[in-house]
């Protein structure tokens, strides 16, 4: 780079637009930020033009994200389903670094989800943005529930309706929310869904934990919302029901397990 | 692309690239401000 070009490229007064458009290289960007810290005029220009730069991100042709993206992100965050292990014994208090390591995969997935939701990656309509933001919020809620302290997995075994199916439910006895992950369940038509049931035969109680669908690879997930804390239930099962769910099980059972 | 890459690709002085980016953003701001004003529902005008 010649001397004049080098001087012009340094990043300084009047470079707010170039800065916001991402057209400064790393050193010029740092240089402009250092200058703007002491220049009210440049800071004002950045504040004026920032909304314009933000809207430009939505001005390019938009691409719809693949419908299985959300489920794929969750699946990628989970251990392989084939090696379901018993509940590990309680660990002594982890150090802060062990906690960071333990949650790092979830944190990175949440960051990815938020970045996808916020970057204007695929949205041409406000409703599409809203829909994807809702999905992102749901994923964040599922992951944050799953990684809460005290959550332990329970294995769900295949029942007569789906001999290949497997499942796991992550729960804590003193909570009302849990996370269900299922694998190798047959995909259902739009008029049908899977429904989770929470049972306590001793008390003659059976509550719905919610309905869910599975993707083309047979994977499904559900943020379970129980009317009572999960210590009130003894076992669980998943049945095939109409899309909006049933008041009691009416279809064939595909998964079952103890809580 | 960085401003230097743009200048080299367009065979324009770097100062011209900077100026066009700045004027372009300012013009866009004016256009969008006008459109937002037009789109504002009746009864929400500043008083």
Interface residues (C-beta under 8 A of the other chain):
Chain A: X1 X5 X8 X9 X14 X15 X16 X17 X18 X20 X21 X23 X24 X25 X28 X48 X49 X52 X53 X55 X56
Chain B: X1 X2 X3 X4 X6 X7 X14 X15 X18 X21 X22 X24 X25 X26 X28 X29 X32
